[in-house]
Amino acid sequence: MITSLLVANRGEIACRIFRTCRDLGIRTIAVHSDADENALHARVADTAVRLPGAAPAETYLRGDLIVKAAVAAGADAVHPGYGFLSENADFARSVIDAGLVWIGPPPEAIEAMASKTRAKRLMGLAPLEHVTESDLPVLVKAAAGGGGRGMRIVRRLDDLDAALEGARAEAASAFGDGEVFVEPYVEGGRHVEVQILADTHGTVWALGTRDCSLQRRHQKVIEEAPAPGLSEQLTDELHALAVRAARAVSYVGAGTVEFLVAGNRAHFLEMNTRLQVEHPVTEAVFGLDLVAEQIRVAEGHPLENDPPRARGHAIEARLYAEDPAADWAPQTGTLHRLAVPDGVRLDTGYVDGDDIGVHYDPMLAKVIAHAPTRAEAVRRLSGALERATLHGPATNRDLLVRSLRHKEFTSAGMDTGFYDRHLDDLTTPAPDPYAPLAAALADARTTTSRFGGFRNLPSQPQTKRYAMAGEEHEARYRHTRAGLEADGVRVVTATPDLVVLEVDGVQRKFEVARYGDRVYVNTTPLTALPRFPDPTAQHAPGSLLAPMPGTVVKIAEGLTEGSPVEAGQPLLWLEAMKMQHKITAPATGTLTDLPVAMGQQVTVGTLLAVVVPTQGRGELRDQPHTTRTPKEP
């Protein structure tokens, strides 16, 4: 009987496992890096053990330190969560060798399936060894781990070597294993997976299908169960293949077998020998707690002969701190407020006031809706996301809401190319035109509350400036004996927190929250601008500024001040939130300044380089061109 459990992970998944442990009466033990000392998972655990350092390679990827922490804290068992060491057979062995219970499959099963190359061979398939023009397009993938890390689509043979090099570096950084392989890239398919659960007595459950086709840069964005529109024959085939894969390696515990479905044909992709990020949709449909089932299986309890009956439909959306207006750059800072309406499930590793740091992936939360039908689940989730309170760094909330309401998704006609076709339309800014006025009126009431009310004197029109959706907006209003007035609307109510405007005979409510110069009006974020620009905030033309905080992990070979550069030429690489960001020259010209060095930590807006264009050869820009690679599982 397990009485104390250490989670070898962090953030949302650690908090989610701890929740089940509390329900079962199991004492919880967290590990945390220095950067995570005050993280939620470290605060809610009964015991927390420090892993010195901040980078994953120094902390959450150090299996020796984690086993030592488990023994020191008196743990009976170790749960790996997902990502980090969850698919590392050597780590599983070290846990078992220390006399602890491993909440996962046998190390031999991990070795057989966690490497995608070995898994394919086990299923009678093989990666491409020698790529030719006729094989294109192909996909370069990391053999270990998941979540789109170490993955590149190659459409030109000349790009293959660079794709292999980049994928190896990213895979080594994320998973401690730089092995990659190449396979054909099937376009227009759907990403469908089967959740399995197996015990030590020979029973294997196939817990339905999930559709994870909505992916951006190979990172899953929206997942649902069951996968819609599959024939009964294809569903049965997927279940049978998943059970076959599990039995082939004597699998134990929770795992996922992934397929690419094109037409009515399934292509085996991989088996993930761990719990998946999207496991809550299966839990909702089958009425299970998969973490509790993992623990019961690890304790030796048998599963029932048949799984529970599936009921209804569930959809999950991943909420990320990333800015669509800045090419999806990860965002850091204080999460002032995160709340969703009743009726949906929220899995998160943050609470109000927590800081979102630079060292780990930027997923804030998962929001899950369950309903009797798919259409009802779509409506419930999109409505909850639309009404959610998100005060802090920029997020992908608008993308999620619009994706859920897109006709291709609502009709279940989506595939993995959904965002290739629709991303621009789904991310076109649509800010509320009355948000600046509401912010200004609320601020006016805050000022009058602080310094006294109306003094019965004539008032000149007041003006306030705000940045909204990348553009500057001006709001004008007047103090009168009757209260606040503005052209084109009737001010019904104006308080520091709530403004009600009547527009064309319809009253509209605007909830207003302020954090310094950052203002939130309903779901619209604004930045209050000073009356006069700060002259010290100017940069030389051609300055490339850091789009996010991070670490300079590479500078192009031979690059020095005075070097000639071509437009699009890579200059340096930043690593932030487990992603690498390539900074390229915005124009052909001369590199006149390179003030950063390898290993240097930078903050948003730090000067990285200055490129002075050759006359007539390029356009001056004050922001770097960046390309970035996907996040973790």
N, C-alpha and C positions, 0 to 999 in steps of 0.2 A: 504493500500500500504506500503510495507516494504521499508524503506529508510536507515536503518543501521542494520548490522548483525554481531553478535559475533560468532566465530567458537570455540567451546569447544574442541579443539584438537590442534594438532601441526604438524609440518613437511609437508610432501608431500600433505596430504589431505587438510590441512588448506590452503596451497598455491593454490591448485586446486580450492577450493570453492571461494577463494578470486578472482581468475581470472574471474569466472562467475559473481561475484558481480560487478566487475569493468565494465564488458560488459553491465550490467543492470543499472549501475549508482547508485549502493548501496554502502554506506560507510561501510568500513570493520574494524572490531575490533578483535584483537588477544589477547589471554592470553598466558603467557609464564612462565615457571619455571625459577629459577635462572640459571640453566644449559643452558637454551634456550634463555638467554637474548639477545644474538646476532644471534639467529637462523633466517633463511630466512623468516619464516612465521611472526616473530615479526617485521622484518625490512620492509616487503612489505605492511603490514596492515596500514591503516590510523591512527589507534590508537592501542596501546598495553598496556595491564594491567598485572602487575607482580603478580605471585602466589608464595609466599615465599617457598623456599625449592627446592629440586631436584628430589626426588623419586616420582613416580606417585601417591603413596598413600597420599603424602603431597600436591600435586598440581593438576594434571589433573584428579584425581579421587575425588577431593573435590568439589562436586556439590554446596555446600553452598558458597564457595569462587567464583565459576564461575558465579553463579547467581548474587552475590553481584557486581562482576566486570561488568556484562552486564548492570545492573541498573546504576552503577556509570558512565559508559562510554556512556550512552544514547542509548543503543541498542533497536531496535524494536523487534528483533528476535534472536533466538539462533539455530545454526546448530551444531549437535553433531559430524559430520564426521563419522568415524568408529573406533571401539575399544573404550577403556576407558569407558565413560558413555553413549555411543550411544544406548545401549539396557537396560538402567536403568530406570524403570518406575517411581521411586521416583524422579529422577532428572528431568524427563519430567514434572511431576506434579509441581515440585518446579519452573520450568521455567514458566509454565502456571499460577501458583498462583501469580507470581510476575508481572503479566500483560503483559508478553512477548509472542510472537508467537513462537511456537515450530515447527521447520522444521523436522517433523517426524510423525510417527503414533501415535494414541491416547495411553495414558499410559495403558489403559486396553488391547489393542492389544499387546503391548510390554509384559505385564505380562503373557498373554496367550501364546505367541509364543517365547519370548526371552529365557524362560526356556525350554530347550529341553525336559525335562520330561513332563511338562505340554503340550507342543506342540504335543508330541507323543500320549498322552491320548486324546487330542482334535481330532486327526486324527484316533482314534480307535486303537492305538497301545499302548504298555506298555514296559518299561525297564525290564530287568531281575532282579528279586528280590533275588533269591537264585541260585548262580552259581554252577553247578556240572561239573564233568569231561566231560560229554557228550555235554555240552554247548560250550566247547572250540573250536577254539579261540574266545575270547571276546574282546570288546573294552571298556575301561574306558574313559568317556568323562566328561568335565565340563558342568554343566547345563546352565551356562551363558557364554557369550562371544564366541569367535571363534578363527580361525587361528591356530588350533592345540595345543593351550595352554591347559594344564590340560588333556592331552590325552595320553593313554598308550594302546598298544596291549598286551594282556596276553595270553600266550600259555600253561602255566603250572599253575595249581591251587595253588601251593605253592607261586607263585609270585603275587597273587591277592591282598593280604593285603598291600604289599609294593607299588603296583601300585596305589591303592586307596589312600594311605597316600600321595604319591608324587603328584598325580593329585589334591588332595584337597588343598595342600599347594600352588601349582602353580596357581590354579584357584583363590584362595583367594588373592594372591599377584597381579594377573593381573586384576581381575574383581571385587574384593571386595566381592566375593561370592564363598564359598568353596564347594557348592553342586556339587556332581558328580553322575553319574549313569553308569550302565553297559548294553551293548547291544551286540547282536551277531556280530561278525566281518566277513563280506562277502569278501572273497578273489577273486581276478580276476575281480572285477567289475570296472565300470567307474563312476567317479564323474561328474554328470550332474546337472545343475541347471537352473532355469527359473527366469528371471528378471520380476518383476511385478511393475506396477505403477497404483495407484488408487487415485481417487479424492473424494471429499466430496459429490458428486452427484450420486454415485452408479456405476460409470464406473470403470472397472478394465481392464487394459491392460496386456497381457502376451507378453513380448517383447523378444520372441525367447528363445533359449537354449544357454548355455555355457558349454564347456567341461573343467574341471579343474582336470583331472586325473593325470597329472604329478605333484606329490607331494613328497617332501622329509621330512621324520619325520612329516608327516601329514600337512606340510606347502605347500600351493600351490606355484608352481614355474612358470609354463606356463599355460595360459588360452586362450581359443579361442571361437569365436562365428561365426556361429552356431556350435553346437556339431556335428562333422562329423559322417556320417554313420548311423544315426537313421532313422528308418522307419517312414513314414508319420503317421502311426497309433500310434506309440509310442510317437512321438512328440506331436500329438494332445492330447494323454492321459496325458502327462506331463503338457501341458498348462492347461488342464481342472483341474488337481489336484492342480496346483498352484493357479488358480483363486478360486477354492473351499476353499483352505486354507485362502486366503485373505478375502473372503466373510464371512467365519466362524467367524472372529473376527472384522468385520467391519473395515478392514484395510484402511489406508490413507497414501499416499506417496510412496516412493520407498522401495522395499524389495526384498528378494531372497528366493526362495523355493528350497532346495537342495535334490537330490536323489542319490542313488547308483543304477546304471543300470547294471544288470547282465543278459546276453542273451537279451531277448526282454521283460524283466520285470523290473519295477521300484520299488525301496524300498524308502519310505520317510525317510529322515534323520533329517531335521530341517528346520525352517524358520528363516532367519536373518532379523530382523526388522530394517534395516539400509541400507545405501549405501554400496556396496562391493568394495574391493580393485580393483577388475577386471571389474568394470563398464565401463571403456573406450572402451572395445571391443564391448559392446552393443551399446554404443554411436556411434561408427564408422559405424556399420552395419545399424543402423536405422537412422543415420543422426540427432541424438538428443543430447541435452545437458541435462543430467539427473538432474544435480544440478539446472539448470534453471527451469526444470519441477517441481522439489520439491518445489521451491520457489513459482511458480505459483499456485500449488495445495494448499500450505499453505495460500496463499492470497485468496483462495476460487474460483479460476477460474476452469471451467470444462475442462476435456479432450475431445478431439474429440471422436466420437463413436468408431472409429477403429484406431489402431496405424498406424504409417507410414509403408511403405513397406520396408522389409529388402533388402539390396543390398550388394553383395560381401561377403568377409570373413575378419575377423580381429583376430590377435593374439597378446597377451601381454606376455612379459617376465619380471620377477621381478629381478632386479639387487641388490645383497646384498654385503655388506662389510663383507666377511667371507673368511676364508682361507681353501681350500680343503686339503692342505698339513698339516694342523694342526687340523685335524678332524673337520673342518668347524667352528673353533672358530671365534666368531665375532671379527672384527678388528676395531681399532680406529686410529685416527690421522688426518692429514690434507688432504683434498681432493684438490689436486693441480689443476687438470684439469678434467672436465667431459664434453664431447661433442659427439654428434651423427650426422651422415650424414643427409642431407636433405631427406625428404620423409617419415620420421617416426615421431611419437609423443613422446615427452619426458615429463613425469610427475615426478617432483622431489622436494625435500625440501632443496636442496643444490645448491650453486654456487661455482665457483672456489675460493679456499682459505678458505672455511668453514672447521671447525673442526667437526669430527664425534666423538661424546662422548660415554660414557659408559652407560648412564642411560636408553636409549630407544632402540627400535629395530633397527637392522643394515640395513634396506632397504634404498639404495641410490636413486633408481629411478625405474620407470616402463617405458618400451619402447614398443610402440604399432605400429604395421604395419597393414594397410588396403589395400586390393587389390581385383580385380574382382573375383579371384579364391583362393582356399586354397593354392595351390602349389605356386602361385605368392606371397601370403602373407608370407609363410614360407621362400621363397627365399629372399624377401625384408628384413624381420626381422633378419634373420641369417646373411645376408650381412652387415646390419647396425651395429649389435652388434660386428661383427668381425672387422669392421673398426672404431669402436668407440674409442675415446681417453679417457683413464682411468688412470690418474696418481694420485696415492694415495694408500690407503690400498688395500690389496688383495681382489679380488672379485670372484664371481661365473660366470664371463663372459664366460669362456671356456666351462663350463658345459652347459650353455644356448645354445651356438652355436652348440655344438655337439649333444645336445638333439634334437634341431630343425632339424638337418640333419640326425638323426638316421632313418634307414629304417622302424622301427616299428612306429615311429611318422609320417613320411612322408606318410606312407600307412594307417594312422589312425587306426592302430591296437593296440594302447597303452591302458593300464588300470592302476589302482592305484599301481600295483606292478612293474611298469616300472623301477623305480630306484633300487628296490630290486634286479632286474635281471641285470641291466646294469651300476650301479653307478661306479664300479671299472674301467670298460673299458672307461667310459665317463670322468673320472678324472685322467687317466694316463697322467703324464706330457709329453708334446711334445714341449719343448722349441726350439727356432731357434738356430741351432749350430753356426751361424755366428754373433749372437747378441753380445757376448763378444768382438769379434774383432772389430765390428762396434763401440761399446762403447769406446774401447781403442783408436781407431783412432780419434774419435771425441774429446776425452779428450786430445789426443796429440795435436790436432789443437788448443784447448782452451789454452793449456800451451804455445804453440809457439806464439799465439796471445798476451798472457799476458807478456811473457818475451823476445819476439823478434823472428825472423825467423831463418832459417837454416844458420849456421855459416861456411859452407864449410869445416867442419871437419869430419873425419871418425866417424861413429856411430856404437856403439855396439847394438845388438838386445835389444829391450825394452820389458819388461814383465809387465803385469797387471793382477791382480787376481779379479775374480768376483764370487759371489754366485748366482746361477741360478737354480731354481727348486729343491732346497735342496742340490745341489752339487756344489763343487768348480770347476771353469773353469779358465784356463790360456790363455791369449791372447798375442801373440808375433808379433812384427812389427819392422821395421827399418826406420830410417831417412836416405835418400840418396839425392844426388844432384838432382835427378829427382822428389823427393817428398817422400811420405810414401809408403813402400812396405811391403807385407806380403806373406808368403809361400802359394801356392795353389790358390791364387786369384789375380786379378788385381785391384788395387785401382784406380777407375776412378775419384772419387771426395771424398774429406774429408774436411768437415767444422765442427765447433762445434755443428751444429744442423742437418747436413745431411751427410751421407756417402753412396756412390754408389760403390758397388763391382761387378766385373764381375766374375761370377762363371760358369765354363764350357760353356763359350761363351754367357751367359745370364746375363744382368745387373739387379741387385737387389738394390732397394732403402731402406735405413734405416734412419728413422727420430729418432733423439736422443734428449732426454730431461733429465736434471739433477736437482735433489733437494737434496743437501748435498751428502751423499754417495749412495743415491737411484738413479738409472738410468733406463730410459725406452727407449727401442729400438723397435720402432713400438709398438706392443702390448706385448712385452716381458719385464717383470721387472727383474732387476738385482740389486745386492748390491755390491758396490766397497769395496774390502777388503784391509785392511792395509798391508803394506809390512811385518810387524812383528806383531804377535798376542799380544794382551794386557794381560800381566800376571795377572793383577788384576781382569780380567773377569772370572776367573776360579771358579768353585764351587766344594765342596766336593762330592765324589762319592755317589750316592743315593739321591742327592738333587732333590726335586720336586719344580719346578718353576712355577709361575703363567703364564698360556698360554695366558691370556688376562687381561686387567685391570678390576677390579670389587670390590665387597664387600664380605667379609667372613660372610655368613649368618648362618652357622651351623658348629659345630665341633662334631665329633662322640662322643657319650656319654662315659665318663670314659677314654677318650684318653689322655694320658700324656706322657711326655718324659720317655723312658724306657719301654713303653708298647710293648708287642709282637703283631705283625700284620701278617695277612695272605695275600697272593697275591690276589689282587682284592678287598680287604676290603676297604669300604668307610672311608676316613679320615676326609674330610671336604667338604663343599659346597661353591662355589662362585656364586654370582648373578651378571650377566653382561648383559646389553642390554635386560632386561626383560626375561632372560633365567637363569636357574639354572644349574650349572656345577659341577658334582660330581668328586672329586679328590680321586683316589683310590691308594692303595699301589701297586707298580710295582713288588714287590717280597715279599716272606715270610721272615720276619726278625724282627728287633727291630727298633722302632721309637726313634731315638736319638736326634731329635730336632724338636720343634713345636713353631716357633717364632711368629706366628700370633694369633690374638684373635678375638672373635665374634665382628662383626661390623666394623672391620678394613678395610680400603680402601687399595687396593694393585694395583701396576702397573705391566705391562708385565715384567716378569723376576724376580719378587719378590720371595724370598725363602719362601716357604710355609711349608715344612717339609723335614726331612732327614730320609730315611729308609735304614738301613744297613742290607743287606740280611744275612740270616743264611747260612753258608758255604755249597755250593752244593745245595741250595734250590731255587735259583733264579738268575736272571741276573741283574746286576746293570744298571740303566737307569737314565738319568739326566732330563727326562721330565715326568710329571705326566700322569697317565691314567685318561682320563676324559670321562664322558658321559654327554650329554646335552639334554635338552628338548626344544620343538619347540618355535618358535617366535610368534608374535602377528598376528592379522587377516590379 
